Amino acid sequence: MFAYTIRRLLMLIPVLIGMSLITFSIIHLIPGNPALTILGQQATPAAVAQLEEQLGLNEPYFVQYTDYMLGLLQGDLGQSLRTNTAISGDIWPFLAATIELTIFAMVFAVIVGVNAGIISAWKQNSLFDYTAMIIALIGVSMPIFWLGLMQQWVFAQELGWLPAFGRANPRDPVETVTHFYLIDTLLSGRLDQFSIAFQHLILPGIALGTIPMAIIARMTRSSMLEVLRSDYIRTVQAKGIHQLSIVYRHGFKNAVIPVLTVVGLQTGTLLGGAILTETIFSWPGIGRYVFDAIGNRDYPVIQSGILIIATMFVFINLIVDLLYSFIDPRIKY
Amino acid sequence: MSKPVLEVNGLQTHFFTDRGEIPAVDDVSFHIQQGEVLGVVGESGCGKSVTSLSIMGLVPDPPGKIVGGEILYRSEGKETNEENLVELSKKRMRQIRGNRISMIFQEPMTSLDPLFKIGFQITEGLRNHSNISKKEAHRKAVEMLTLVGIPRPEEVVNEYPHQLSGGMRQRVMIAIAMSSDPEVLIADEPTTALDVTIQAQILELMQNLNKEKGTAILLITHDLGVVAEVCQRVVVMYAGKVVEQGSVRTILKNPKHPYTQGLIKSLPKLSERDTRLYSIPGNVPKPGSIKNGCRFAARCPAVFDRCLVENPELLQLEDEHLCRCFLYDNKEGGGKNGETALTGSQRP
């Protein structure tokens, strides 16, 4: 297990190098002169030369890439062209906002999706099964921005139960340390603000978690149906074990691997930032950060954003792979 | 003789499918004495597995359902306690299943949960039925593995099923079934998936457990050789019905039902090396396809008119010898020598 983990970590190195090559080349794949593209057609030759100097574009590719990699290794993602501040510092609040929302959305999706899937499989062809699967079908096919708007309309505007925008009460800010508001509010001992931050998570979290929840429910159901028909489940039944324990302990553990794969992929996707959801709920996440950078032709920010999103995806997959071998003793690489 | 530990009376287990109601087990009765080895023989699809699952209360529902009959279990205590398993609550049934009546299955390769350690799987039922500590459970698991003859039991308790061979896994299955010291062990074709040398070892193990622990065994098999070796009495089933029942000696030496006769005739004999092996002509009828008459009539060499219209009853030939065939019915309509019997050429 330990050796396997080490080996998987070493195998990440070429993947990460490949990713850095791709993000590095983004700026060079722009047709024409990148500096001119960034500055616009009316830029003076002096300004273009200055930007080329600043970005190091007049150096050979090899030198540029080496500089870029050395910077990355020291945690230096470069500077934003628009604000001239270090990206590594700027990006964190956005990233934290996305991670917090993703975790909330996935916890919701997993708890609801897995249980709905398990019960649907256990009580196959029951009313619960039919209802849950119809909801899941609606869930996967519903446009999320529409769901978000409907939620805002019903729960924020009409009923007034939950806030519709942002992450916290803007008039009463809490000192930010980690930029995870649930943690920051606790660190500063503000339970009232913790509750407000939590309320802010609910609507965007559910909107974002709906598609993963539906996919997880369907995957859990089909995987469970197969497992519950197997011989070893009958053996456990023959031991006189309670059905609930059979279904959850033996059934779900055997059915979990495909579910885990889906959870990993969905988490990775959500961490990439959900631009629609973030826009509708005014959520200051990584999706909007990168989207704004694209609008401003802020190439270093785009590069860094893509690199970080891709890296998170790779690590999520690594964790999922490690969990496989932890769950199933037959999986040894 | 004391009352039997398990008594099946008129059991009817039907499957409700799109093609209609299928009687997989139709009016089956037999009993097992304490410490006895009873064989149930028959071809695939004759309802022997469904019978055993009915006793365990494990018939997949839907589509299966016990629609009639009773399964009486007598537990020995200070006083004999009789319970009808068909009518028990789920909770009480769980207390009996895997505890007083255990079962092992045909497929050792797939019958163990691949994600749990052997030790856990052996004592899972035990820990469920009685409160024992982890240490005690571990000790018990090692003890059971030793009992079923698994080498290096201390290591095997911490191994996973995929690390064991088929024969070893069937031994583990037996260890699981025997861990609670049950009164009845139902073995559904326990040796079918194993190769011949391992088969012999598993049968010997079961015989030893029967002798040492006094566990009654209901052995379901299609192999008359296995029956001859380990059983005291045998029940022959055909198309969901019991067709003959008696002591192994009687059935093997003096079979009465044409189906049993055919089964015994189709056993390979060492003395007749170059002759073609006998087989009963035709196929097992689809369950539910025969509405009237004897279910074996279409394949029976001794068929006559009455067999096609009337359903034969189980007749008592001798003390412990029962047979479902009109050939031995002396009361009405005539038997073998009756005037209505058809000769071979007149057979439909």
Interface residues (C-beta under 8 A of the other chain):
Chain A: S230 D231 Y232 I233 R234 T235 V236 Q237 A238 K239 G240 I241 H242 H250 K253 N254 I327 D328 P329 R330
Chain B: M56 L58 M93 R94 Q95 I96 R97 G98 N99 S102 M103 F105 E107 T110 S111 L112 D113 P114 L115 F116 Q121 E124 G125 N128 H129 Y160 H162 M173 I176 A177
